[in-house]
Amino acid sequence: MTAAEHPVVPRQSPPPDEEDGQRPEDRRHLFRRRLITATIIVLLIGVPAGYLLISAGQSRRSGQDKAAEAAAQGLRPGWPSRMQRRIFEVPIPGYATEVQYYETNNWKASRMYVQFRTTSNGLDNFLTNTGTGRAALEPGKVTIGKRDTDIAGWYFGAGVSWAGTTHTNEDPRPDQSITVDMTDPMSPVVYVVSAATP
């Protein structure tokens, strides 16, 4: 036979299942690859979404707490924050008890109402740190007006040894109206309204 009688057949490509020496993917490998892909997608989308949900919940709770504090009427038990005490210049003695406060704000003025029980020395320290002194307390005088009394829920009636003073400062510093129940001189109760105008 001559070369003409034997045609040259071109080399054929291998069947698809034998390409590049790779075998077709079996079910187990396919399932594992899809599971890894799904896990990556969940992590890329789910984790940030979870953080957003947690952050939104915390922000909403914080806003609700602030709204509840703003909506509260009258004195609430507890200490005003250090910043509030500094802004309104109400230096409550560290060992004071029965501390209550309430803050109001509007475009005309901001006020903080504070009530606490202290000792005789604590009263002296409070008055000195406020910028006044015991000598300024006038026996029988209530320096807190009816409007502020109604807001705070205080009652300055008869049968109590009241003493009071008003301490004024130059703007923008606040003014303090101070009334003290001196019925028990060793354990006086102090009532303060500190008003600041913007």
C-alpha angles and dihedrals in degrees: 000000000000129000089255091059091052109062116206110243115209117239111266125223117254119260115277094255091059099047115135089354092284123133121220115273111264123220095261094055091044091052092047092049092049092047092052091048092049091048092052091049092049091050094047093049105023101050096054090042090052091051090050091051093049092047092048091050092050092047092050092049090048091051091048091051091051092047091050091051091049092048094048114111123211131359121336124202116254141056124298112240120269089251092054091048090049095046094047093036095232105148100192110195112253094238096048117131136203090033116182132168145174131190129203128187133188137148093274102046146342120227136188121199116202133179127181143152119233142157128272090261090045090056091051091049092048093050093045093048090048089056100256136076145223090269088066092060109103112210114238093016125125109195098183113093129226095258093056091040090055093047093050095039094236126150120204100189135159125283094053128101100239125184126178149177139178120224116199128194134187115267133299089030116088127254119229127214106198126191122176131198100221096176088116104032091193092055109030123179114224124209117192134181111189114190126191125184119208 
